[in-house]
């Protein structure tokens, strides 16, 4: 059977991307604790890739303030820097509002149902005091909107900044509350009404309130 001429191969992640994503997840979930030394040789063995892409991934993580590469090539996981978190609050809020605005004309009834279902999961886990699970569902909620917006620049910038927020959630230093559930309900209603002003309003409130409460801004 002849191979189709219009075949397009699926793009595979590079070794550097694989290393970056996995090391980042280990930093976020606390597998690598703040202050812990990271050994690139051990990582290359565990990940099954050479040391070069591991080192490149660590350089990328340093640029995003997740690790610090010390003189002599020692790499240390950074502490959760609250001053750094404060700096990224305004762009997270602004870009999330942009994502909602981009999504409003594209969102389907099925996606709205998914948002409603996730919001119920968030509420259920808050009542059960499983705040980590609630936070993960919350990020899924916002990720759906981001995917619908379908803007690689907004996606790329938000994903990087939200990784720091995820790290806060895993450390149990910030927990989602029932206020977020109600704000999500208002956001969903705004999507149904195709009201851009309300979508922007409730998206902004939803990001600003819990983080402002945490930092007592």
C-alpha positions as semicolon CSV with decimal commas, in nm:
position;residue;x (nm);y (nm);z (nm)
1;X;0,000;0,000;0,000
2;X;0,151;0,339;-0,097
3;X;0,224;0,588;0,178
4;X;-0,009;0,893;0,150
5;X;0,178;1,190;0,009
6;X;-0,007;1,435;0,233
7;X;0,092;1,252;0,552
8;X;0,202;1,486;0,830
9;X;0,407;1,330;1,109
10;X;0,311;1,417;1,464
11;X;0,558;1,654;1,625
12;X;0,749;1,474;1,900
13;X;0,881;1,660;2,204
14;X;1,258;1,699;2,212
15;X;1,471;1,549;2,488
16;X;1,514;1,900;2,629
17;X;1,136;1,951;2,644
18;X;1,085;1,613;2,810
19;X;1,347;1,696;3,072
20;X;1,209;2,046;3,127
21;X;0,851;1,930;3,179
22;X;0,940;1,645;3,412
23;X;1,185;1,838;3,628
24;X;0,936;2,125;3,651
25;X;0,663;1,886;3,769
26;X;0,896;1,745;4,035
27;X;0,971;2,097;4,157
28;X;0,603;2,195;4,158
29;X;0,481;1,887;4,348
30;X;0,766;1,901;4,599
31;X;0,952;1,590;4,483
32;X;1,246;1,829;4,462
33;X;1,224;2,044;4,774
34;X;1,334;2,408;4,799
35;X;1,709;2,419;4,860
36;X;1,763;2,067;4,729
37;X;2,060;2,001;4,503
38;X;1,979;1,861;4,158
39;X;2,232;1,631;3,992
40;X;2,219;1,640;3,613
41;X;2,395;1,302;3,582
42;X;2,133;1,131;3,799
43;X;1,854;1,302;3,608
44;X;1,991;1,190;3,273
45;X;1,994;0,829;3,396
46;X;1,640;0,845;3,537
47;X;1,499;1,018;3,229
48;X;1,695;0,801;2,987
49;X;1,846;1,092;2,798
50;X;2,191;1,247;2,770
51;X;2,319;1,515;3,007
52;X;2,319;1,791;2,744
53;X;1,938;1,827;2,714
54;X;1,910;1,797;3,093
55;X;2,151;2,087;3,136
56;X;1,962;2,288;2,873
57;X;1,636;2,219;3,060
58;X;1,794;2,336;3,386
59;X;1,903;2,658;3,216
60;X;1,542;2,713;3,105
61;X;1,421;2,649;3,459
62;X;1,676;2,897;3,593
63;X;1,542;3,161;3,353
64;X;1,198;3,104;3,508
65;X;1,333;3,117;3,866
66;X;1,270;2,752;3,956
67;X;1,637;2,663;4,002
68;X;1,962;2,848;4,057
69;X;2,279;2,729;3,886
70;X;2,568;2,808;4,119
71;X;2,937;2,856;4,037
72;X;3,090;2,513;3,985
73;X;2,770;2,400;3,807
74;X;2,584;2,308;4,127
75;X;2,209;2,344;4,072
76;X;1,975;2,423;4,363
77;X;1,593;2,432;4,368
78;X;1,485;2,786;4,455
79;X;1,268;2,872;4,752
80;X;0,914;2,988;4,680
81;X;0,976;3,358;4,632
82;X;0,669;3,554;4,742
83;X;0,808;3,878;4,599
84;X;0,834;3,700;4,263
85;X;0,474;3,577;4,296
86;X;0,358;3,934;4,360
87;X;0,525;4,045;4,038
88;X;0,338;3,791;3,827
89;X;-0,008;3,854;3,978
90;X;-0,102;4,146;3,750
91;X;-0,002;3,972;3,423
92;X;-0,178;3,649;3,526
93;X;-0,499;3,839;3,593
94;X;-0,470;4,043;3,274
95;X;-0,383;3,750;3,046
96;X;-0,658;3,533;3,196
97;X;-0,907;3,807;3,112
98;X;-0,767;3,822;2,758
99;X;-0,808;3,444;2,726
100;X;-1,172;3,469;2,838
101;X;-1,237;3,750;2,592
102;X;-1,085;3,545;2,309
103;X;-1,286;3,237;2,410
104;X;-1,627;3,399;2,440
105;X;-1,718;3,380;2,070
106;X;-1,576;3,027;2,033
107;X;-1,706;2,852;2,342
108;X;-1,953;2,569;2,280
109;X;-2,238;2,437;2,492
110;X;-2,030;2,124;2,550
111;X;-1,741;2,331;2,687
112;X;-1,979;2,522;2,913
113;X;-2,107;2,188;3,045
114;X;-1,745;2,084;3,112
115;X;-1,684;2,406;3,305
116;X;-1,998;2,347;3,513
117;X;-1,893;1,988;3,586
118;X;-1,544;2,094;3,693
119;X;-1,687;2,365;3,915
120;X;-1,899;2,104;4,094
121;X;-1,586;1,895;4,146
122;X;-1,413;2,200;4,292
123;X;-1,704;2,261;4,530
124;X;-1,719;1,894;4,636
125;X;-1,349;1,880;4,715
126;X;-1,359;2,206;4,911
127;X;-1,639;2,065;5,130
128;X;-1,428;1,751;5,178
129;X;-1,128;1,972;5,265
130;X;-0,927;1,821;4,981
131;X;-0,785;2,155;4,877
132;X;-0,510;2,015;4,656
133;X;-0,763;1,829;4,440
134;X;-0,986;2,138;4,436
135;X;-0,693;2,346;4,317
136;X;-0,611;2,098;4,042
137;X;-0,971;2,104;3,919
138;X;-0,957;2,484;3,931
139;X;-0,653;2,486;3,703
140;X;-0,834;2,243;3,467
141;X;-1,127;2,486;3,463
142;X;-0,907;2,772;3,349
143;X;-0,712;2,546;3,112
144;X;-1,031;2,470;2,918
145;X;-1,084;2,842;2,862
146;X;-0,722;2,881;2,757
147;X;-0,752;2,599;2,503
148;X;-1,070;2,752;2,358
149;X;-0,896;3,090;2,328
150;X;-0,632;2,910;2,119
151;X;-0,362;3,176;2,130
152;X;-0,013;3,030;2,164
153;X;0,135;3,353;2,299
154;X;-0,121;3,390;2,577
155;X;-0,096;3,015;2,646
156;X;0,282;3,015;2,666
157;X;0,309;3,313;2,898
158;X;0,026;3,203;3,127
159;X;0,150;2,844;3,154
160;X;0,490;2,961;3,273
161;X;0,348;3,199;3,533
162;X;0,081;2,956;3,655
163;X;0,352;2,700;3,730
164;X;0,457;2,924;4,021
165;X;0,096;2,934;4,145
166;X;0,074;2,555;4,121
167;X;0,385;2,534;4,336
168;X;0,211;2,747;4,600
169;X;-0,093;2,517;4,588
170;X;0,113;2,200;4,630
171;X;0,291;2,352;4,928
172;X;-0,055;2,414;5,083
173;X;0,035;2,779;5,126
174;X;-0,267;2,889;4,925
175;X;-0,606;2,714;4,919
176;X;-0,909;2,766;4,698
177;X;-1,235;2,870;4,869
178;X;-1,608;2,858;4,797
179;X;-1,583;3,219;4,678
180;X;-1,409;3,083;4,369
181;X;-1,699;2,846;4,301
182;X;-1,945;3,137;4,297
183;X;-1,712;3,346;4,080
184;X;-1,689;3,055;3,837
185;X;-2,069;3,035;3,829
186;X;-2,086;3,404;3,740
187;X;-1,817;3,357;3,476
188;X;-2,008;3,067;3,320
189;X;-2,327;3,278;3,312
190;X;-2,133;3,556;3,140
191;X;-2,009;3,309;2,877
192;X;-2,366;3,192;2,817
193;X;-2,477;3,554;2,774
194;X;-2,178;3,632;2,548
195;X;-2,114;3,936;2,768
196;X;-1,748;4,031;2,727
197;X;-1,754;4,296;2,999
198;X;-1,886;4,049;3,257
199;X;-1,647;3,775;3,143
200;X;-1,353;4,010;3,195
201;X;-1,495;4,130;3,528
202;X;-1,542;3,787;3,684
203;X;-1,219;3,647;3,544
204;X;-1,029;3,936;3,700
205;X;-1,210;3,903;4,034
206;X;-1,152;3,529;4,037
207;X;-0,775;3,567;4,006
208;X;-0,723;3,882;4,210
209;X;-0,928;3,799;4,521
210;X;-0,765;3,476;4,648
211;X;-0,413;3,587;4,573
212;X;-0,472;3,932;4,721
213;X;-0,612;3,764;5,033
214;X;-0,302;3,547;5,059
215;X;-0,067;3,841;5,027
216;X;-0,303;4,076;5,217
217;X;-0,268;4,336;4,942
